[in-house]
Structure formats: C-alpha cells, structure tokens
Amino acid sequence: MNYAARLSKIERLAGKGACQLCRLFKRHIWLDRAKPQPKPEDSALIITARCEMCGATEKHDLSGYPTDLREMMRLYCTSTLEDTYTNQRAWAAQHWLSYWLAARLEQRKVTSEIRNLYDSPQSPHAQQRAYARQQKAREREQALAKDPDVKLYNKLMGEVQALNERRHKRLERQYGENPFPELKARLDAVQSPDYRDLSKDEPYAHDVPFSPMYDLEREALLWLKCVELEKATMGDVTAHTTGKIADCERRAQEVIAFGRAKYEAREDKRRQEEARRQAELEERRRVEEEARQRAEEEAARKRAEEERTNFILRTLGGQGNHDERRPGESFSEYRMRYYRTHGRWPS
Ligand SMILES: [Zn+2]
C-alpha cells in the first residue's frame, strides 16, 4: 500500500469528524479494533471520563497502576481543565502527573547511567553495545520520519496544543495565573537532596562520579514534589513515592560505592608501587653496604700489612742486624731478640 493510501486509511480509521482531542488519544483504538481490551477484575477500576471538547465519554482502566497511585490517577482523569483552576486537588493531581512522568523518565536515565559506570568505555563489548544502540536509534528515527501515524499524531498534537493554549489563556483571565498560591509556594520551596554530602569528608569524595549523582538529585527532587502534591490531595504520602525516594538514596550509595572502589583500587596500586620502589631501594642499599664493607676490610688489611712492614723496617733500620749478637748483649738477650724477630730460636 503506498503512502497516500495508508495515510487516508489511518485518517478514516482515526475517526474523521470527531474532535482533535478524541482523534489524538483514541486513534489506536480505532486503528486496531480487534485488540483485546483489558478486563480488570474489579469494575470499580474502570472510570469514565468525558471529553471536554466534544463530550464523548471514554473509559480508563486503572488496574495497570500501583494500588496507592490509583486515587491520584482517578482524580487526574476525572478533572476538567477548568477544575484545575477552581479545585486545589484537581490542580495538584494535574501537576503530580507531570512530575511523576518526568521522575520516571529521569529514573530510567539514571539507572542506565549507573549501569554504564561499570562498563569500561574501552572494552570491545561496551563499544559494540554503544554502536548497536546508535544504529537502533538511527533506524528508529528513519522509521518515524516515514510513519504516517507519527505524522498524523504530530498534526493532531499541534492542533490540540494550540487549542489547549487558548483555553488556558481564557481560564487564566477568569481565575488568575496562579489560583493556588500557597500550594504553589510549597511546591517551589521543595529542595533536592544533597547526595554529594554523604561522602564529602571522605578521601574518595573526588572519585564519586558527578553526572549520575547530579541526575539522581534531580530525580529525587521530582519525587519530592510528588510527595508535596500527594499530601495536598490525599493528606498523606503514598508508599510508592516514599519507596522511590528511598531508592534514589540507595542508588546514590551505589554511586558512592563505585567512587570508593575506584579510589581504593588506585590506592592499592599506589601502595604496591611504593612497596616495589622501597624494596628496590633497600636492595640497592644492601649491595652498596656490602661493597663498602668489603672496601673497608680491604683497606684495613692493607693498613695492617703496611704497619707490619714498617715495623720490620723500623726494627731493622734502628737496631741493625738482628742475626748477629751485638756487643754488650748477653746471650739470653740475643736469643730473645732473635726469637721476637724470627719466631724461632737461633741455631
Ligand atoms: Zn472529543
């Protein structure tokens, strides 16, 4: 089927004549009528929302959401745009959903960032994976550029956004830009946690990678804003969101552990290198010391030899011939002198 024919089929299936909003969000139901509709066990999980533009009703199934989030989703789905200017809970639910979606996006990004920390960028496996990822992204982009459904989606989205903008302007004129200043101020006051603080006094503080930590803090900030909005809507925080914040801290500890391991590996290598250098130095000292001792012994030996020679020369020079009995010398004196010089008695 050529492109024009496919586009016209999608246009036809996407409900020509219905309002842009319905066409945008229901086009997949129209595109594939045979697709089995989810059947929740509890019919209370099916809620009916009304299209604000044309009044058509639409059913939403909440069973796919974590139990404690269903109340927020229900509030979001059943509130009109005008409700978000007149009802603080509706305003909170609308903002909550946008923070919730952004937080989930950030969570995926951070999780893959942390996984990549352990991939040495030089390893052939990592390079292969990066290449495959790029290839896939290129293919996806090319497919999207040609896909008639994507074109239709973009066209409808543009129309819906322009329409929504006009409606927001009208409602702002009626209720003011900031209908719930107190809650807005509370939301603005929420600060991101400082996970860098957890390791700032440690010797490995500089080895803790910056980027995943920064993104984790951003993710945690989004969850903390959800906390504020859940309190405003339901009076309490869901276990889901509390768990997400705890998980951010757990992942922060994981990033810190990575930094610590990197630091310790480097320190280990440095210590080994130092020990090797020390051993080399000691060996050199030992060899030098041995050479010095040998030289000293040699010098001492030479000195002793010289001294002996000098003594002999002195004795010979000062007292003449040893072997003859000197005048006035008794026989026993002569024998003793002979013995001292030759180490034996004269014959
Ligand atoms: Zn509609």
Residues whose N, C-alpha, C, O or C-beta is under 5 A from the ligand:
A	BS01	ZN	C19 L21 C22 C51 M53 C54 G55 A56
